[in-house]
Structures are given as structure tokens and as C-alpha cells.
Amino acid sequence: MKKQRPVNLQLNTISFPPSAISSILHRITGVAMFFALIFVIWAWAVSVSSAEGYAMVVECMNGVLGKVIAIGTASAFIYHLLGGIRHLVMDMGHWEELQSGDVSAKAVIVLWIVLTIVVGVILI
């Protein structure tokens, strides 16, 4: 029996609803924070090892790469926290409908962008 199903191999034509994008971003930021933790543990270990180590970490964090890592880590944390709060509210039975779920997902994404810009301005 031959099944005649449409096959969509063009990934750029697939559009995800805001709630799906929000869920995917929540997972991505969780993974990003895991890998950022490697840098945070390294910086902490080196900074408490000696005065020279502390000076090296301060110099690293004042450089462009250090600021990018700091802003990226803060951005991942902000989104993961906001997405986690959204999921907790949904677990309590709110925002489960299609329209309210999409509105809450859009609100979380907009709030994430605004807070990331604020943190970026403060860190720079």
C-alpha cells in the first residue's frame, strides 16, 4: 500500500506559533546556561586562587569577549527565568488556551528583549 502524503522539505516555509518558539527558546537557554556555567566556574576558580588570577579574570571580563559572555549568560538566564515562570503559571491552569498561550509567549519574548537590552547597557 503506497501512502500519498505531502512532504515538505523546505524548512524555511515552516512557521511555528509563538508558544512553540517560546518553548524551544526555553530549552535552548537551559542548555546555554549549562555551558556558560563552565566559564563561570573557571572564572571563580581562577579568581580565588591568587591575586594574579583575580587580576586576570577582571581583565578578561573587561574585554569584549568577557562582556559578550556576560551579556549572553545574563540574557539566557533572563529568558529561562521568564519562560519558567510562564510554564509555572500554565501548570496552575492559566494561559492554556491557544490565544492566551500565544499572548503570554509573545509577552515573555518582548520582555526578554527589553531586559536584555537594559542589562547590556548596564554591563557596557
N, C-alpha and C positions, 0 to 999 in steps of 0.2 A: 504494500500500500504506500503510495507516494503522497507525501504531505506537501501541499502547495501553501507555504507560509511566506509572507513578505519578509525579506531580510534587509535590514538597514545597517550597512557597514560604514556609513558616513557619520562619524562620531560628532562632527560639528553641527549636525542637524538635530541632534537630540537636545531637548530642553528640559531641564529639571525644575520642579516647583521650588519656591523659596524654602519650604520646610525640608526638602531633601538636601539642598545646598547647605542649610544650617546644620543638619545632622552630619554631613560629610565634613564640614569645617570643624565641627566639634571633635571628630575623630582625628583629623589632621593636626589640630592644635595640641591634642593629647600626646601624639607621637612627637611633635616638635618640642614640647616641654620635656619629654623624656631625654631627647638628645641634647637639649640645652642644659639639662642637669649635669651632663658630663663636663661642660665648660664651667658651670658654677662650682662643682666640686673641685675641679682643678684649680680655679682661682682662689677658692677658700684655702685649700691645702697649701698652695704656694705662698699665699699672703700671711699665713700664720707660722710659716716655717722660719722666717728670718726677716730682718728689716729690709734686706736687699730684695727678697721675694715680694714683700709688700710693695716696695717701690716699683718693681717690675709689673705687678698686677695693676697698680694705679696708672702707670704709663700705658699699659695695654688698653685699659678701659677708657683712657682719654684719647686714644687714637680712633680713627674712622672705623676700623673693624670692631673694636670694642663697643663703640656706640651702636653700630648696626646690630651686633649680637644682643646688646642690652635692650634696644627698642624692639627687636624681633621677639625676644623672650617675654618682654612685658606685653607685647601685642598678643602673643599666643596665650599667655596667662589670662589676659582680659577677656578674650573671646571664649576660652574654655570655661571661665567662671560664669560669664553671662549665659552661655549655652547650657551649662549645668543648672543654673537657676531656672532657665526656661524648661528644661527637662523635668526638674523637680515640680514645677507648677503643673506641668502636663500630667505627672504621676498623681497629682492630687485631684485630677479630673477636670482641669480647666484647659482652655486653648486646644482642645482635641478635635474640634470641628475644622473642616478644610479652610474656611475663611479666617477664623481666628488663629489657626496654626500658621497660616501664611503671613498674617499681620504680625504675629509675635516673632516670627523668623526674620522678617524684614526689619522690625524694630531692633532686634538684637544685632543684626549686621550693621545697621546705621549707627547704633550706639557704640559698637566696637570700633568703627572707623573714627568716630569723633573722639573717643577716649584714647585711641592710639595716636592720633594727631596731637592731643593735649600732652600725652606722655612724651612723645617725640620732641615737642617744643621745650618741655621741661628738661629733658636729658641733654638736649643740644645746647 
